[in-house]
């Protein structure tokens, strides 16, 4: 196994957690490189379900080193809660978890600001998780953020926290009519978090580059999806980080020449959570049926996901901007009951046809999807364990997806469990 990046090829929730869990068997290090606890990766092992928000999915495999890279923003309360929850379920967490000392910290004022901004925007809201991710990245870019390295030096931490609390409280009080935050309370709680997590913090850039020098296999775990990338997604309805393959290098300190392959994960249909354009969104009846069959509810927020037909325009865009070498298709089994299955191959807007993803949000909001229709297979696939045993129409559907997105499909998942996946 070469050093591999896994990214979502749609709007997130593609089933990356399961894929990372499967590929982690061959990896030595599994690394998160962006986002925060707004992500939710679900892994089902036997009759147990694990939902991970910050810690890489590889933590469920003994002997693997899991790394939270510098591109991730860390809520220490959420991190401590996740560690404790896993330990209660007999998952070992110790020297197998490493956290970058360059990662930025999320504070209570980030979370409240996130929520106040969404309320203030009203109908124009982005649909964030309210976990403080965006405001933390704003501070990072404004060069006033506080990193884990700062937390480790108490004098430095006190000074930076004091400056931030002073500035943020003025904004809260004057703009939002909010009373603001207590410096003493936050200082005390974060000093407590420091004691709980200090054993995991290190120079992960050096750690990972040394691992590569020793010929170790690295697996980079993306959160969200390409169409939520702050540069290449459906802006402004995006996340605040680089969710594409390029983010793996910036978010870990690994040069692009060290990457061997990039894999995209896509559902056999399309989903998204929150606001924003969705050209292939189902009607209400189909939405309800697919949502229930596919258990389409957010692992992080519990919000129902919007569902629609496979959008090849979006996935072609993901193939392009990530340089995808291959694709893994998940949840094929969710379409088992459909008599007719559609693939969107382009958009129509004001008499013009769009085969490529447009940056203009108005086009995405108002376009008409142009569909191909394919006969369904009307057979259960959840117990199938090889491509050759799939119904003929399922095989034709997958081969057509390869053609319209421009990348080969290498694996197919037909259920949530570890074993419900096979190679092509």
Phi, psi and omega per residue, in radians:
X1 nan 2.200 3.072
X2 -1.485 3.023 3.069
X3 -1.139 2.167 -2.912
X4 -2.231 2.391 3.039
X5 -1.844 2.317 3.031
X6 -1.931 2.187 3.096
X7 -2.313 2.729 3.024
X8 -1.378 2.398 -3.095
X9 -1.756 0.130 3.117
X10 -2.300 -2.325 -3.128
X11 -1.754 0.578 -3.092
X12 1.467 3.079 3.128
X13 1.073 0.488 -3.088
X14 -1.423 -0.120 -3.076
X15 1.743 0.458 -3.102
X16 -1.106 -0.587 -3.113
X17 -1.005 -0.769 3.115
X18 -1.145 -0.751 -3.105
X19 -1.126 -0.738 3.113
X20 -1.112 -0.705 3.104
X21 -1.042 -0.732 3.140
X22 -1.171 -0.819 -3.084
X23 -1.309 -0.342 -3.135
X24 -1.102 -0.357 3.123
X25 -1.023 -0.567 -3.089
X26 -1.693 -0.069 -3.071
X27 -1.724 2.721 3.039
X28 -1.726 -0.604 -3.141
X29 -2.237 2.395 3.060
X30 -2.131 2.208 -2.925
X31 -2.243 2.201 2.921
X32 -1.466 2.381 -3.048
X33 -2.148 -0.073 3.119
X34 -2.819 2.994 3.134
X35 1.352 -2.898 3.133
X36 -2.643 -2.522 -3.135
X37 -1.454 0.357 2.912
X38 -1.458 -0.126 3.093
X39 -1.557 2.739 3.061
X40 -2.570 1.861 3.120
X41 -1.838 2.144 -3.071
X42 -1.840 2.296 3.092
X43 -2.240 2.272 3.118
X44 -1.915 2.108 3.125
X45 -2.112 1.902 -3.068
X46 1.095 -2.147 3.112
X47 -1.764 0.229 3.136
X48 -1.863 2.400 3.074
X49 -1.994 2.260 3.105
X50 -2.022 2.230 3.058
X51 -1.999 2.042 -3.072
X52 -1.930 2.379 -3.080
X53 -1.973 -0.599 3.137
X54 -2.135 -0.739 -3.080
X55 -1.335 2.309 -3.135
X56 -1.002 2.602 -3.088
X57 -1.072 -0.363 3.140
X58 -1.137 -0.181 -3.139
X59 -1.091 -0.333 -3.133
X60 -1.408 -0.066 3.103
X61 -1.891 2.099 3.091
X62 -1.061 2.526 3.048
X63 1.486 0.045 3.119
X64 -1.758 2.552 3.064
X65 -1.721 2.169 -3.122
X66 -1.877 2.311 -2.995
X67 -2.193 2.316 2.969
X68 -1.769 1.927 -2.976
X69 -1.389 3.037 -3.079
X70 -1.140 -0.353 3.136
X71 -1.401 -0.115 -3.136
X72 -1.561 2.481 2.991
X73 -1.752 2.347 -2.924
X74 -2.018 2.116 2.948
X75 -1.581 1.887 -3.021
X76 -1.118 -0.534 3.084
X77 -1.141 -0.807 3.117
X78 -1.103 -0.681 3.124
X79 -1.108 -0.822 3.140
X80 -1.105 -0.689 3.110
X81 -1.110 -0.706 -3.123
X82 -1.188 -0.734 3.095
X83 -1.052 -0.832 -3.123
X84 -1.089 -0.736 -3.138
X85 -1.093 -0.740 3.130
X86 -1.186 -0.716 3.136
X87 -1.113 -0.612 3.083
X88 -1.128 -0.422 3.129
X89 -1.711 0.340 3.031
X90 1.204 0.454 3.030
X91 -1.608 2.149 -3.100
X92 -1.271 2.226 3.041
X93 -2.331 2.052 -3.132
X94 -2.804 -1.986 3.130
X95 -1.229 -0.127 3.107
X96 -1.474 -0.007 3.086
X97 -2.076 2.216 3.115
X98 -2.250 2.411 -3.118
X99 -2.199 2.313 -3.096
X100 -1.139 2.345 3.062
X101 -1.269 -0.124 3.089
X102 -1.668 -0.068 3.104
X103 -1.141 2.500 3.123
X104 -1.554 2.579 -3.088
X105 -1.643 2.407 2.979
X106 -1.573 2.359 3.133
X107 -2.035 2.872 3.122
X108 -0.963 -0.605 -3.132
X109 -1.183 -0.477 3.060
X110 -1.141 -0.759 -3.080
X111 -1.180 -0.761 3.135
X112 -1.172 -0.707 3.110
X113 -1.079 -0.709 3.088
X114 -0.981 -0.831 -3.102
X115 -1.223 -0.709 3.126
X116 -1.125 -0.693 3.118
X117 -1.112 -0.735 3.121
X118 -1.078 -0.760 3.112
X119 -1.113 -0.726 -3.128
X120 -1.120 -0.603 -3.111
X121 -1.285 -0.420 3.116
X122 1.051 -2.155 -3.104
X123 -1.152 -0.315 -3.139
X124 -1.618 0.187 -3.090
X125 -1.057 2.696 -3.113
X126 -1.441 -0.537 -3.073
X127 1.578 0.684 -3.125
X128 -1.256 2.959 3.091
X129 -1.397 -0.191 -3.121
X130 1.280 0.365 -3.094
X131 -1.624 0.066 3.101
X132 1.492 0.182 -3.075
X133 -1.107 -0.936 -3.095
X134 -1.034 -0.910 3.116
X135 -1.037 -0.557 3.086
X136 -1.165 -0.758 3.085
X137 -1.144 -0.587 3.067
X138 -1.045 -0.806 3.105
X139 -1.106 -0.636 3.108
X140 -1.044 -0.833 -3.117
X141 -1.265 -0.479 3.104
X142 -1.428 -0.032 3.079
X143 1.117 0.579 3.034
X144 -2.169 0.189 3.139
X145 -1.229 2.847 3.122
X146 -2.033 2.184 -3.071
X147 -1.753 2.914 3.114
X148 -1.073 -0.568 3.072
X149 -1.061 -0.624 3.090
X150 -1.196 -0.698 3.132
X151 -1.041 -0.564 -3.103
X152 -1.270 -0.345 3.126
X153 -1.919 1.774 -2.927
X154 -1.043 -0.699 -3.128
X155 -1.133 -0.751 3.095
X156 -1.109 -0.785 -3.115
X157 -1.063 -0.796 -3.123
X158 -1.055 -0.724 -3.123
X159 -1.159 -0.819 -3.110
X160 -1.186 -0.683 3.112
X161 -1.129 -0.738 3.117
X162 -1.045 -0.768 3.118
X163 -1.075 -0.755 -3.108
X164 -1.191 -0.768 -3.138
X165 -1.077 -0.735 3.139
X166 -1.054 -0.853 -3.115
X167 -1.167 -0.790 -3.085
X168 -1.158 -0.669 -3.132
X169 -1.103 -0.612 3.075
X170 -1.078 -0.752 3.128
X171 -1.146 -0.819 -3.133
X172 -1.027 -0.774 -3.056
X173 -1.299 -0.728 -3.037
X174 -1.476 -0.578 -3.077
X175 -1.658 -0.754 -3.010
X176 -1.901 -0.064 -3.116
X177 1.128 0.486 -3.136
X178 -1.718 2.484 -3.070
X179 -1.179 -0.303 3.140
X180 1.616 -2.865 -2.973
X181 -2.251 2.653 3.123
X182 -1.507 2.126 3.098
X183 -1.049 -0.777 -3.075
X184 -1.107 -0.740 -3.110
X185 -1.144 -0.776 -3.134
X186 -1.181 -0.734 3.124
X187 -1.002 -0.843 -3.101
X188 -1.113 -0.773 -3.105
X189 -1.168 -0.674 -3.112
X190 -1.327 -0.491 2.992
X191 -1.137 -0.592 3.060
X192 -1.180 -0.731 3.106
X193 -1.090 -0.650 -3.128
X194 -0.989 -0.745 -3.122
X195 -1.148 -0.538 -3.112
X196 -1.378 -0.528 -3.004
X197 -1.983 -0.048 -3.006
X198 -1.095 -0.464 -3.134
X199 -1.213 -0.342 -3.094
X200 -1.615 -0.244 -2.976
X201 -1.495 2.330 3.141
X202 -2.816 -3.138 3.066
X203 -1.437 1.582 -3.068
X204 -1.292 -0.391 3.063
X205 -1.080 -0.840 3.103
X206 -1.134 -0.765 -3.130
X207 -0.967 -0.836 -3.061
X208 -1.290 -0.686 3.107
X209 -1.170 -0.609 3.050
X210 -1.145 -0.672 3.122
X211 -1.101 -0.711 3.110
X212 -1.124 -0.717 3.111
X213 -1.063 -0.485 3.120
X214 -1.590 0.172 3.087
X215 1.184 0.506 3.054
X216 -1.355 2.737 3.126
X217 -1.691 2.208 -3.109
X218 -1.947 2.383 3.097
X219 -2.123 2.049 -3.076
X220 -1.697 2.153 -3.001
X221 -1.808 1.890 3.088
X222 -1.430 2.631 3.033
X223 -1.937 2.897 -3.065
X224 0.974 -2.469 -3.106
X225 -2.745 2.964 -3.063
X226 -0.965 -0.716 -3.073
X227 -1.369 0.026 2.988
X228 -1.883 0.048 3.108
X229 -1.108 2.425 -3.053
X230 -1.116 -0.452 3.112
X231 -1.717 -0.708 -2.945
X232 -1.910 0.115 -3.112
X233 -1.715 -2.894 -3.108
X234 -1.447 1.165 -3.092
X235 -1.035 2.388 0.134
X236 -1.585 0.099 -3.099
X237 -1.500 1.179 -3.032
X238 -2.388 3.060 2.993
X239 -1.505 -3.081 -3.017
X240 -1.823 0.247 -3.092
X241 -2.349 3.079 -3.124
X242 -1.586 1.721 -3.073
X243 -1.554 0.079 3.101
X244 -1.609 3.054 -3.047
X245 -1.042 -0.584 3.122
X246 -1.048 -0.515 3.121
X247 -1.141 -0.398 -3.141
X248 -1.154 -0.616 3.141
X249 -1.307 -0.850 3.134
X250 -1.138 -0.597 -3.053
X251 -1.492 0.050 3.122
X252 -2.373 -0.302 -3.073
X253 1.410 0.430 3.090
X254 -1.833 2.227 3.141
X255 -1.170 2.576 -3.099
X256 -1.073 -0.433 3.129
X257 -1.198 -0.227 -3.126
X258 -1.580 -0.032 -3.107
X259 -1.620 2.289 -3.110
X260 -1.627 -0.709 3.141
X261 -2.679 2.757 3.127
X262 -2.205 2.204 -3.102
X263 -2.027 2.315 3.054
X264 -1.805 2.496 3.094
X265 -1.978 2.281 3.135
X266 -2.431 2.521 3.015
X267 -1.318 2.816 3.076
X268 -1.262 -0.150 3.000
X269 -2.361 -2.809 -3.084
X270 -2.260 2.498 3.003
X271 -2.414 2.773 2.943
X272 -2.666 2.700 3.104
X273 -1.983 2.438 3.068
X274 1.585 -2.850 -3.034
X275 -1.451 3.004 3.053
X276 2.054 2.874 -3.095
X277 -1.160 2.617 -3.119
X278 -2.690 1.443 -3.009
X279 -0.993 -0.583 -3.009
X280 -1.793 0.344 -3.077
X281 -1.043 2.398 -3.121
X282 -1.179 2.831 2.908
X283 -1.287 3.012 -2.985
X284 -1.051 -0.740 -3.074
X285 -1.168 -0.838 3.124
X286 -1.141 -0.655 3.116
X287 -1.013 -0.860 -3.098
X288 -1.077 -0.751 -3.081
X289 -1.157 -0.845 -3.119
X290 -1.197 -0.669 3.127
X291 -1.057 -0.734 -3.141
X292 -1.241 -0.783 -3.110
X293 -1.161 -0.653 -3.108
X294 -1.608 0.042 -3.094
X295 0.877 0.927 -3.031
X296 -1.531 1.345 3.070
X297 -2.351 2.376 -3.014
X298 -1.018 2.300 3.127
X299 -1.197 -0.450 -3.123
X300 -1.613 -0.782 -3.021
X301 -1.861 -0.350 -3.045
X302 1.395 -0.009 -3.120
X303 -1.179 2.474 3.065
X304 -1.141 2.369 3.114
X305 -1.461 2.515 2.979
X306 -1.342 2.484 -3.051
X307 -2.225 2.622 3.123
X308 -2.815 3.119 3.138
X309 -1.216 2.806 3.116
X310 -1.050 2.221 -3.120
X311 -1.878 1.757 -3.098
X312 -1.249 -0.409 3.087
X313 -1.097 -0.785 -3.138
X314 -1.162 -0.761 -3.081
X315 -1.246 -0.592 3.018
X316 -1.033 -0.714 3.095
X317 -1.070 -0.726 3.113
X318 -1.126 -0.695 3.090
X319 -1.054 -0.722 -3.092
X320 -1.191 -0.946 -2.980
X321 -1.354 -0.349 3.087
X322 -1.680 -0.265 -3.008
X323 1.098 0.809 -3.043
X324 -1.112 2.266 3.060
X325 -1.473 -0.502 -3.122
X326 -2.804 2.905 -3.123
X327 -2.231 2.557 2.985
X328 -2.019 2.230 -3.140
X329 -1.733 2.272 3.125
X330 -1.996 2.836 3.037
X331 1.023 0.590 3.046
X332 -1.034 -0.614 -3.090
X333 -1.094 -0.401 -3.117
X334 -1.139 -0.412 -3.131
X335 -1.625 0.138 -3.043
X336 -1.008 -0.502 -3.027
X337 -1.659 -0.098 -3.052
X338 -1.376 2.317 3.122
X339 -1.322 -0.666 3.103
X340 -2.258 2.368 -3.122
X341 -2.129 2.349 -3.073
X342 -1.890 2.588 3.003
X343 -2.194 2.167 3.047
X344 -1.424 2.129 -3.104
X345 -1.866 -0.295 3.103
X346 -2.899 3.039 3.109
X347 -2.066 2.668 3.035
X348 -2.070 2.201 3.136
X349 -2.537 2.080 3.129
X350 0.861 0.810 3.069
X351 1.401 -0.015 -3.131
X352 -1.937 2.462 3.139
X353 -1.725 2.360 -3.135
X354 -2.055 1.987 3.079
X355 -1.662 -0.213 -3.138
X356 -2.057 2.732 -3.107
X357 -1.126 2.131 3.138
X358 -1.538 2.492 3.088
X359 -1.311 -0.402 -3.104
X360 -1.255 1.947 -3.104
X361 -1.112 -0.506 3.131
X362 -1.110 -0.649 3.097
X363 -1.102 -0.804 -3.136
X364 -1.128 -0.612 -3.134
X365 -1.220 -0.618 -2.951
X366 -1.986 -0.055 -3.080
X367 -1.235 2.833 3.004
X368 -1.854 2.181 3.106
X369 -1.243 2.430 3.054
X370 -1.740 2.115 -2.996
X371 -1.896 2.588 2.766
X372 -1.726 2.511 3.076
X373 -1.959 2.356 -3.103
X374 -2.238 2.471 3.126
X375 -1.197 2.396 3.089
X376 -1.300 3.058 -3.082
X377 -1.831 -0.327 3.033
X378 0.867 0.665 3.070
X379 -2.417 2.596 3.080
X380 -1.232 2.363 3.136
X381 -2.008 -0.061 -2.982
X382 -1.145 -0.336 3.132
X383 -1.816 0.052 3.131
X384 -1.367 2.435 -3.054
X385 -2.169 0.190 3.080
X386 -2.674 2.640 -3.115
X387 -1.070 -0.670 -3.071
X388 -1.127 -0.378 -3.116
X389 -1.604 -0.058 3.092
X390 -1.166 2.633 3.012
X391 -0.980 2.587 -3.060
X392 -1.000 -0.689 -3.135
X393 -1.229 -0.507 3.055
X394 -1.187 -0.734 3.099
X395 -1.113 -0.714 3.120
X396 -1.118 -0.697 3.126
X397 -1.061 -0.816 -3.140
X398 -1.122 -0.732 3.127
X399 -1.137 -0.603 3.099
X400 -1.202 -0.668 3.089
X401 -1.050 -0.721 3.086
X402 -0.979 -0.765 -3.088
X403 -1.176 -0.797 -3.028
X404 -1.350 -0.361 3.107
X405 -1.729 -0.318 3.067
X406 1.419 0.523 3.087
X407 -2.637 2.557 -3.125
X408 -1.302 2.506 3.028
X409 -1.597 2.175 -3.066
X410 -1.849 -0.436 3.132
X411 -2.497 2.685 3.118
X412 -2.344 2.311 3.088
X413 -1.864 2.372 -3.093
X414 -2.186 0.523 3.125
X415 2.931 3.008 -3.040
X416 -1.466 -0.314 -3.060
X417 -1.363 2.744 -3.098
X418 -0.913 -0.759 -3.004
X419 -1.414 -0.155 -3.083
X420 -1.523 1.062 3.141
X421 -2.739 2.570 3.120
X422 -2.609 2.767 3.133
X423 -1.532 2.753 3.048
X424 -1.845 nan nan
